[in-house]
Amino acid sequence: MKIIYTSDAKLNLINIKKFIKLDNPSAANSFISKLKFTIEELDNFPYKYRKSIYFKDENIRDMIFNGYTIIYQIDKIKQQIKILEIFKKNLPRGNNNENN
């Protein structure tokens, strides 16, 4: 399955990297690399993570990674996994600015 990122998910990654970089620039690149590597592993087991608590759809899942929730959708017909959103679990969804 091909993994694609929505524009929201891409923006989330940029903001996460900026936030981590404020405190530790070298850790920011490392974190994003590890996160992307973990996301790429979804290709092998797309249903590995729980059904999303935010959607009533068996094909939308929540992956937890170091305090962040990655919401993704499995599309069997298109053979793709779409990364919808990435956010810190203790912040409200849709909050792309972690400095608040």
N, C-alpha and C positions, 0 to 999 in steps of 0.2 A: 504494500500500500504506500502511496505517495503521501508525504506529510506537507501540508501547506499552512501558512500562517495568515490569519486575517489582518487587515490593517490595524485593527485594535490591538491584536496580540503583538504585532511588531512594535507598536507604540509602547505597549506595556514593557517589553524587553528593554527598549531604550531608556525608559524612565527608571526601571529597576537598576540598570547599569549605572545611570547617573547618581542614583541614591546611594548605592554601595560605594561608588567612586569617591563620594564626599568624605567618607571615613577611611577607605583603604583602596586606592586605585588598582593595585595588583590583584586584590581579591575580587574586584568587579569583573575583570576579564575571565578569571578562573570560574567564578560562579556562573556566569552566562554560558561558558563552554560546557560545564557539567550539566546545567539545566538543558541545553540543547541536545547534548548526548543522551540524556535520559528521555527526552521527548522523542528522539529518533528511534529509541528502542521500542516505542509503541507499535512500530511496524510489525514486530514479531508477535506481540500479544495485545491487540488493541482493547480487549475486554478485561484486561488485568485489573484495572482500577474500578472503583465503585461507580454505580449509576449516579448521575449528578443529583445533588440535593436541590439544585436550582431549577431543574427542568424535569418535566414528566415525559422523558423520552429515553428508552433503553439504550439508544445509540449515542447519547450525550453523557460523558463521563467526567469525573473529577480526579485528577492526579494530584497528590500532595508531594511537594518537593521542598525541603528545608523551610517550612512555614509558608510557602506559596501554593496557591491552588491554580492548577492549569486545567481549564475547561476545554474539552475537545469533543468533536463530533465524528463519529465513524460513518462513512458513506460506502456501503458495500458495492453499490452499483458503479460508482465512479472509482472505486478502489482507492479511496483517499481518506486521510485523517486530517480534519481541519482544526487547527488550534484557534479557539474562539477568543479566549481571554486568559490573562495571567495576573493574579493579584495576591496580596498578602492576606492570609485567612482572617486576621483580626481587623482588617479594614473593610469598609463597605465595598461591594462590587461596583465597578465603574469608576473607582477613585484611582485615576492614573497618576496623581501627584502625591507621592508618598511623603512630601514635606509638610503636609497638613496635619 
